Structure formats: structure tokens, C-alpha cells
């Protein structure tokens, strides 16, 4: 069999065109590229899983938490990662603009309602939340990160200890309602309720005027010292709102809703307590920057916690001197833990980071989740990422060999995930078998 000889430049052009054509195909991703070869050439297909990988975990920068569809509230003491406490700020809009509370309105109660969507950790642990009124303006069209704090008034509106019930419905006024957390904001004082009831007409004319008058609430969690959980709430569900109950000279048992709408400003504040409560292995690798520790374990945590750097230092020299066509390239990582009650994330993502810190998706991401991967396989306890096109472009010199980063929260999606996971490193210690290490599996053909 003869090979057609070509220059490296000609080959590079050919491969770029081939990859462009392949990206539009919807065939089985494991067979992509094979159809371009004569049947006899499939005998030259090779497989390699010994490429050098350097991996270790690092503290992640703060992340954007504004406009996220989920609000996280609660505190969790993790045996490996230590203490995480999540709180959030939120504005509230008027359900009807130009509202009048009638003649001589009297406050019955002011209730903050939050709609549960899930939990992570031990919900049998008691949680504590304090609620305060925000004293500074914040805005829907501004960017807010997980370490941002807003100023609040000193008076506490609520100080509630409770056992989370994210799956239990409630009976409110003889009506069965969806699982929700209800916080009484006039337990200590009628201040905020009366502030709303007796607001000037100008403050109740529009929602924008109202959030200038009552800027919002700080819902802050107290840290736990054992157990605990991170609770998820749907911020823009119609259940999540501030409700004022009152009566006046015209009627009894009146109420008015002030919902958290998609136009409200809200964001999460995350505190990991500087990882002072983390395990020795975690501190050694993540805080003390002992990258060698990454040979055994790798740590990943959502909520602006920890991500893992993955380097392929010699990949440009793969089959050096021989042009290759990559048919499939999978980066596979395996869950280190088998007995933790803290479930791993259902999905991880992988990004690249350039020399000045800008992050972006790999080109394979554009093929969709079914091709790209990242979903947790419960049977194998693995995550797999198909990075075929990215790797081919790196080898061709079309894309620079930037560091890759595994992370829990996808920066392109407005969803906050509280889960964490510990993965096998590049050379895990016993009793983990070596085949369970983080590895890159490449199926390819040498073209000469």
C-alpha cells in the first residue's frame, strides 16, 4: 500500500478542511473519521492511553452569581472540603403597580416565602437564617460575584432556626401548597411591614420606584459546625415572594404579593471559610500548592470553590514526525470515593484558559452534550470528555496548547451547583488500581 506524500503545510490545510466537514456530521462519534479511509486502512488504526498528564487542584476565582436561576441558602460541613456557607440578596417587585392599601391599613404579618427545588447534604441538621433590609442600591443590569457584600441596616427582621423540609408540602389556610420555606419578618418588629403599608404613593407607583424605596433583603445563613446542607430555591418561581397580610376599614384578611421576578436583581454570596476546616490532603494540594499531591487525588467543588488544572505538556510531540488523523480522543476521570453521602455532580465541564486568564470552551463543545460528554456515569463512576477536534488542532498548531480546567459550574450557564467530587489523580496510590487514573485515550491513524 502506498501513501501520498505531502508537505506539512498541505497536510495541515487538508486536516482543517476534514475537521470542518466532520463537525457537521451526526454519525456515531466513535466512528468519526473512519469513513474517510479505505477498509484496508482501518488496520492502521492505533490506540494510546499513556500520554503524560499533569493535574492538580486550585482555588477557583469568584464566579458570577447574578441572574442565576437557583438561589443557594444554608451551611454544610464537608469532611474533605470543610465549611461552606451560602446566602443571597434579592429585590422584590410589585405584583400590581399603583397599589393602595386602603384606609387605616393595619399589619397582620410580613412573610418571606422561598420555593424549594432541592438540597445537598444532611437535611436533618438545624439551619439558622437571619434577614436584614439592604441599605444600598443594586441593579439588575450590573454584574455581581460570589464574594460581593452589600450594606444592610443594623436591625434584624428575622432570626429563624429550622429543619429543612425540601420535599414536604405545607397546609396554608387549609390549602396544600408546594414545599417552601416561610420566614416571618415581623417577629421582632413591625418596622418593615409598616414601612410598606404606609409607603408614599410615589413609591408604590412602579416596581422601579419600589426597589428604590425598599431596596431588598439580605437572607444570611449562620455557619454550622457539623453536618448541614445547602438548600436550593427557585428564585423566580411564582411561589418565591414577599407577602404582606393586613386589614383595613374596607375589609379583612387582605394580602399583597411582592414577587422575585426575572427582572429583579439578586445574587448569591458564598463563603468557604478560607478552607480552614478542610482535610490535610486538601490543604496540602490546594492551599499549599503541592502539585505532586495531584497524582493521588483531585478535588472539584462548585460555588466558586475548587477547580482542577489539566496539562498535556508533550501532546504536540505525539507521534512526532508522523502526521496523524485522530478519530476519537477521550479524557476520562474517575470518582475516588465509594462511600460518601455527598453525591458527585451530575455534570462537569472542561474549559481552556489562555496566558492572560481568559477562559473559553473547547471547539468540541459546539457539537452538543451528546458528543462532548461530561455527564456522570454511575455504573463506571466516571466522567468522559470527547476532545477530538481540540486535540487535532493542537497537534496541527492551529490551537495553542493552553491549560485545561475541570470545573463544576459551567460559566456559560446560569445555574449554581453545590455538589463536589474527589477524583483519582494521574498516579493514584493503592488500593486504587492504576487503570483508574485520569487518562487520555486516543484512537488515531498514522498517515505515513
N, C-alpha and C positions, 0 to 999 in steps of 0.2 A: 504494500500500500504506500502511495506517495503523498507527501504533504506539500501544499502550496506554500512556498516561502514568500514572506513579505516583510517589509521594514516594520519597526516598532510603531512608527507614526501611522502607517497604513493599518496595522492591526488595531491600534487604539481607536481610529475612526470606525473601523468595522464593528468593534465591540460596543461602542457608544450607540451606533445605529441598531445593533442587535438588541441591546438592553432596552432601547426605546420601543422597539416592536414588542418585546416580551412584556413590557409593563402594561400593554393594552390587552394582553391575553387573559382569559379567565379559566385556564386549564388547571389541573392538579398542580399545586406549587412544587411538589416533589419531582415532577417530570418536566418542569420548565427548562427549556434548553435542549432536552434530549431529542425533540422532534426535528431539530435542525441538522442532526447528524445522520449519516447513513447507518443502517442497522449494524454493520460490522464494526463501526467506530465506537459503539457503546462498550466494546470490550476494553477500551482505553479509559473508561471512567474509573476514577480513583476516589478514595475516601481518606480523610485525615482528621484526627481529633487530638493532635498533640501540639497544636500551635501554642506558643507561650502566651499566657495571660497573666497580667499583674492586676490585682484587685484589692481594694481596701475601702473602708467606710470613713466618711467625713461628716461633720456637721453641715447641714444644709442651710443656705441663706433663708431669711424670712420669705414667705410667699404671700402673694395677693390673696386676700380672703373676702374682699368686697364682691358683691353680686353673686356669691356662691349660693347655689340652690339649697344648701344644707347649712344649718347652724349647729355647732357643736357646743355642748354645755356639760360640765362635770369634771371630776378629777379621778385619775387612775394611777395606782402604784404598781409599776411593772417590775418584776424581779430582775430583768435584764436592762431595761431602758430607764428605770427609775420613775420619777413622778412627772405626770403631765396634767396640767390644769387648763381647761378651755372655758372662755367666757365670750360674750358678744354684746355689741352695741346695736341699737336699732331705732330708726324713726318710725312714726305711725301716721297714717293719713286719715282723713275724714271719710267715712262711708257715704256721707251726703254733705255737700258744701252749703254754707249759709244756714247751718243748723241753729235752731233756737231751742233752749231747754225749758221755755215757758216761764210762767210766773212763779216766783219763790221756789226755785228748784232746791231740793234737799238731797244730799248724797246718801245712798244706801251702801254702796261698795264700789270699789275700783279693782278689777280683776285682770291680770295679765294671763293670757292663755297661749300655750305653745303646743303645737301638734307633733306628737312623737312619730318618728319614722324608723327608729331602731336604737340599738345600744351595742356597746363593745366593752366587755369586762364583766364584773360581778355586780349585778343589779340588786343583790341582797344587801349591799353596803349602803349606809345612810349618806346622802349628799346634802350639802348646805349651799344655798344661794342667797346673795344679798342684792337688792335692787336699789339703784340710785338714779336721780334725774341728771341727765347730761347738761352741762352749763355752757358748752361751746358749740358753734355751728359746725356741722359736717355735711357733705354734699354727695348726692348720687353720682355725679359725673367726675368725682375725684377718685384717686387710687389709694387704697388702704392696705397695709401689710400686717402680717400676723403679730408683729411686735409693737404696733401703734397703740398708744393710750390716749383717751380723751379726758378732759377735765369734767368733774362732776360736782354737784352741790354736796355739802357735808351731811345733810340729813338722810338717814336710811329709810327707804319706803317699805322694805320688807327684809326679813331675815328668817328664811324658811329652811328647816331641816326636813327631809322627806326620803322615803324609799321609792326609787324609780319603778314605775309600772308601765313600761312601753307597750305592753300587749293587752292591758286590761282596759276595757271600756268603762265609762262612768255613767251614772244617772244624774242628770242635771234637770231640775224642775220636772221630774217624772219621765224625762226623755233620755233614752240611751244614746250616748254620744261616743265618738271615736276616742282612742287613748290620747290623753292630753295632760299636760302639767298646768295647774292653775295656781297662781300666786296672788294672794290678797295684798294690795298695795295701800290699804288704809288701816292696817292692823295697828300701826304705831300712831298714825296721824291722818287726818282728812285733808292734809295740805294739797296734794296733787289733784285729788278728786274735785275739791272746791276750786282749785285753780282753773280746771277745765270747765266746770259748771258755770263759773262767773267770769269766763273769758270775755273780753270785749267782742262785739260783733265783727270787727275787722279781723280778729284772729281766727274766727270761725268761718270767714267768707270763702276761703280756699284752703286746700291742703298745704300749699306752699306757705301761706301765711301762718297756718297752724304749726308747722315744723319750725318756723322762726320763733313762735311763741313758746311751744313746748318741744324742745329740740330732740328729745328721745330718751331712751332708758339704757342704763348700763346694767346688764344681768351678769353678775360676777360670781364665780364658784369659789368656795373655800377649798384649800388643798386637803386631800385625805392622807393618811399615814399607813394605810394598808388596804388591800382590795380596791374597791372603787370601780367606776365605769365612766365612759364617755358616751353621752346621750346625744342622739341626732334628732333634729327637729326640721320640719319643712317650713322655711321662713315665709313663703308666700302662699301657703295653703290658706283657704278662707277661714280655717279654724284658728290660725295664729293671729292674735289681735289683742288690743286693749279694749275692755268693755266697761263702761260706766253704767251702774244701776242707780236710778234716782226716782223721786216722785216730786210732783208739783201740785199747784192748786187745780190743775185741769185733769189729773189722772194719777193712778197708782201703778207701781211696778213697771216703770218705763226703763228702757235701756238704749244705749247708743254705742255702735261699734267703731273702733278706730283700727283698721287692719294694717298689717305689714304687706304692702303691695310690691309689685315688681319695680315700681318707681321710687320706692323708699331707699334711703341709704342704710346699709347695715354691713357689719363685718365682724369677723372673729378675732379674738386676741388669744394667743397660745403662749403658755409658759411651761418650759421643760425643767425649771428649777436648776438650770445650768448643769444638769445631769449629775448632781451631787449624790443622788441616790442610786446611780447606775451600778451594774456589776463590775468587778475588777477587770474582766476581759474587755468589756465595753470601754471603760475608761482608758485602758492601755492602748487600744486601737484607735478610738475616735477622739478622745481628749488629748492623749499624749502622742498621737501621730506615729505610733509604732506600726508601720505599714506591713511588717513581717507577720503580724498577727492575722492579717487578712488571708494568710494561707490556710488558716483553720476555719474561721467564722467570718461572715459578712453580715452587717446589720443594716436594716432598712426600716424606716419609720415615717408615717405620714404626718401631716400637720406641721410642716416646716421643721421636721426632726432631723433625720439622717438619710443620706443617700450614699451610694457606692460607686466609686470611680472604677472603671474597667479600661485597662490599656492593652493594646495589641502591639507591642513595641517592634516586632520583627515581621509584621504581616506584609509589608511592602516587598520583602525578600522571599515571599512564599514561592516555591519552585523557581528560584532566581535563574534567569537565563532562558526560561521556557514560558512562552505565552500560554495562558490558561483561560478556559471558559468555565465559570462557576455555575453549576446547575442548582445548587442549594447550599445555604450556609445557615446553620442554626447555632445561636448562643443559648446554652442550656444551663440553668441554675436550679439547685435542689434545696428544698426546705431542710434545715439542720435539725429542727425539733420534731419529736414524735408524740410528746405527751403534754404540750401546752394547752391550756384552756383558752388562750388568746389566739383566735383564728387568724391565719395569714390573709393578706389582701386577696380579693378575687382577681385583681388585675394589677400588674406592674407596667411601667412604661420605661422606655430607654431613649435617651436623647444624646446629642453630641454638643460639646462646648468648645468654642474656639479660643484662641490665645488671649482674647480680651474679655472673656467671660460671657459672650453671647451664646444662648442656647437655641437649638433648633432640632426639629425632627429629622430622623434618617429618611432617605428617599423611599425606602421600603414602606414607611408609614402610610404613604399615599395609596397603597394597594388595598387598604382596609384591614380591619381587625382579623378577619378570617385568614388572611395571608400573613399578616405581620406577627400575630400572636400576642403573648404577654398574659394570657389567661392561666389561672392556676389549675393544674391537673391534679385532682385529689387522689387519684389512684397512684400516680407516679411521684406525687409531691414535688412537682417541677413547674417551672415557668420556661417557655421556649420563645425565642425571638428570631424571626427569619430576617437576616440582614444581608441577603444575597447581593442585591444591587449595590448597596453601600460598599460591601467588601470588594466587589469587582471594580468599582470606581476608584477606591483607594489604591488597589494594586495597579490600575492603569494610570494613576496620577491625576485623575480628574478631580478627585476629592482629597483633601488633606486628611492625614491620619490623626484626627483630633481625638481627645479622650472621650469615652462614652460614660454615661451616668445612668445607673438604675435608680428609679425613684418610685414612690408610692403614688403621690398625687400628680396626675398629668397636668402640666402647666397650661395646656390649651383647653382644658375642660373645667367649668366652674363647679366642681364637686370636691368637697373635703372628705377625705377618707382617714379615719382614726387608726386603722389597723397597722400592725408592724409584723416583721418576719425576720428570722435569723436564717441565713443561707450557708451552705457549705462553701468553704473557700477554695483556693486554687490547689491546695495540697493538704486536705483535712487530716487531722490526727485520728488514730484508732479510737473507737470502733468503726468510724465511718470508712467505707471502702473507697479506694482511690477512684473508681469509676463514677462515684457520685460527686466528684469535684465539679466546679464550674468549668465548662469546656465549650470549645467551638468545633462543631462538626461541619466539615466542608466536603461536598461532593463536587468533583470537577473533572475536566478533561485537559490533559496536556496537548497543545496543538502542534508541537514539534519535538 
